[in-house]
Amino acid sequence: MKIIGLIIILISVLGFCHIHYKKPDKKIFFRIASIFALIVGIGLGAASISTPDTPTEGSKIVRKTSKDYGPQNKAAKISSENEKAKESLSKKQSDVQKAASSLASRQGSTAQASSDPDKAAQNAAPDLSNMNYSGSQIVQINDNQPGFSSNDLNVSNGAWQQYHDLDSLNRVTGADALLNQSLMPHSERERLYVDPTGWHNKRIGNGWLYNRCHLIAYQLTGQNNNLKNLMTGTRSLNEPCMTEYENQIAEYLKAGSNHYVRYSVRPVFRGNELLARGVQLRAQSVGDSSVSFNVYVFNVENGVELNYSDGTSSINR
């Protein structure tokens, strides 16, 4: 706007010069005109220099700029990858927890079976209650392998014996021991007087049909009139069948004070019968295989038909 004003002044000066050019005092005129022209020229130059190339008030400047979205895109991509990695890690952690839980469950089941000898015995054998006698009174179980774990054979706590509680029918359920010389008795056995379930004894031929059979023989632990350690068994089941294996263990124990034998005995009943169908014997010497067996002895007697529901019997004719 200042430049336009100066241009108007210049035009006015030129007009003035044109009007007064023919007047007598020409020198004064030209001097005045020169001064005006100089002033106008200086003003134009100053205006051109001092006037900034800026917009006037109220004007708008439109500048086109291109935005660089590269860093934002990279940040978004990294964030997306982090989320995916987080989800993957969370899934893997979940899988690890499930695996750990499964492992703990399996270890718990193993530990429980190991701490419960009756369950451990069941794991080491088929369902013996459904086996039927077919002429052989002794049969091997699990290829004669006793199936004890390394924990079962641990001798760090010394010798021990355990007799499991009677069941709801007052039947004997089993016995376990880590046998050693220290458990063997030094006195003669007293007379037996307690009657286990199924005890309906009678004479046959030259002897008695039944014996009060110790699950763990008296010669191994000194237990005698203990109902948790006695079952009704035929004479042949007790002797020679069980006695043969008990003597094998006793001889090994007597051979050295540092000899140990892990022993487990489990009577086998069918349903609610009071007379056991048989008995399972498992034994393993610790540190060697001098004693090692897993057998099942049928509770039968030649020439006699047994009623396993209550222990009564009849002679075969």
Sequence and secondary structure as in RCSB ss.txt:
>XXXX:A:sequence
MKIIGLIIILISVLGFCHIHYKKPDKKIFFRIASIFALIVGIGLGAASISTPDTPTEGSKIVRKTSKDYGPQNKA
AKISSENEKAKESLSKKQSDVQKAASSLASRQGSTAQASSDPDKAAQNAAPDLSNMNYSGSQIVQINDNQPGFSS
NDLNVSNGAWQQYHDLDSLNRVTGADALLNQSLMPHSERERLYVDPTGWHNKRIGNGWLYNRCHLIAYQLTGQNN
NLKNLMTGTRSLNEPCMTEYENQIAEYLKAGSNHYVRYSVRPVFRGNELLARGVQLRAQSVGDSSVSFNVYVFNV
ENGVELNYSDGTSSINR
>XXXX:A:secstr
 HHHHHHHHHHHHHHHHHHHTTSS HHHHHHHHHHHHHHHHHHHHHHHHHS S   TT           HHHHHH
HHHHHHHHHHHHHHHHHHHHHHHHHHHHHHHHHHHHHHHH HHHHHHHTS  GGG    S SEEESGGG     T
TTT  TT  EEEE    TT     EEEEE GGGS SS         TT    EETTEESEEEEESS HHHH   S
 GGGEEEEEHHIIIIIIHHHHHHHHHHHHT TT  EEEEEEEE  TT SS SEEEEEEEESSSSSSEEEEEEE  
 TTEEE TTTS EEE  
